[in-house]
Amino acid sequence: MKTLHTMAAALVLLAASGAHAQTAARGAKADKPVKVTDADVRQMIESSFTSKGPATVEGVINQDATQKACSQYPDRLHVPAAVAKKVEAAELKQVKYPADNHFIGDWKEGEKIAQNGRGMQFSDQAGAPNGANCYACHQLTKAEISFGNIGPSLYHYGKLRGNSPDVVRYTWGKIWDSNAYSACSNMPRFGHKGILTEQQIRDVMALLLDPASPVNQ
């Protein structure tokens, strides 16, 4: 979500290191910091990288309105309330709910998706199914001994919340576009960005809400 400026900070430092070393060798002092514009970074990325498979240069440098807004702050905790409210309202309007009102799929398939971290890399085939990589940020089941903690635990998600229409719609919306409920969230916008298909989201929904799912045991 970072601005092009921030995204390429390491590249800028690397590119400038040679020049700074030569300057230091001559005994000169660097009086001014290197000034880098978004245009500079864009040119650097376009000239240094090539698109391959689902990993495209355009995907890196072309930001939508929400990404641009969130890129102005170091993390979501620093986003002003007014900005956050605007982002969430705009993203909530873009959530697409199932036209057939069928929200729940197969939790067994959902578990496979949640444990699968493949996809969206240059070595993957464009259009191939992606995983959600949920375990990298959340605890899902009691049996797991290794999981990420960037996001909250999802263990007993459905058992604690139930499966009322409001809970079902919220859960769908959160998976489809996390920014609809938490502006500048670290969670990918799985539906909005086309990372997961509608059927995959149904299956992940089942993993979270089906009483038979290991999440709710």
TAWO-V797505 format. One line per field, one symbol per residue. phi: phi as a letter, one per 40 degrees, with the letter a starting at -180 (. if undefined). psi: psi as a letter, one per 40 degrees, with the letter a starting at -180 (. if undefined). burial: + if it has 9 or more other C-alpha atoms within 8 Angstrom, else -. Layout:
phi->???
psi->???
burial->???
//
This chain:
phi->.ccddcdbdcccccccccccccccccgcbccbcccbcdcccdcccccbbbcagccbccccccbcccccccccbcaccbcddccdcccccccccccbcdccgbcbbbccccccccccbchgbcccccgccbccfdccbbcbbcccbaacbcbccbcgdcccbgbcdcccccccccccadccbadgcccccdcdcgcbcccccdccdcdcbcdccccbc
psi->eiiddddedddddddedddddddddeeiihdiihhhidddddddddediihhaehiddddehiaddddddeeidideehidddddddddddddehhihdefhdhbhddddddddeheiieideihheiiiidfdedeihdidehehiifdiihehfddddeafiddddddddddddgdedeghfiehigdddefdiiddddddddddddhdeiede.
burial->-++++--+---+-------+--++----------------++--++----+-+++++---+-+--++++++----+--+---+++-++++++--+-------+-+++++++++++++-++++-+-----++++++-+++++-----+++----++++++---+---+++-++++++++++-++++---++++--++---+++++++++++--+-++-
//
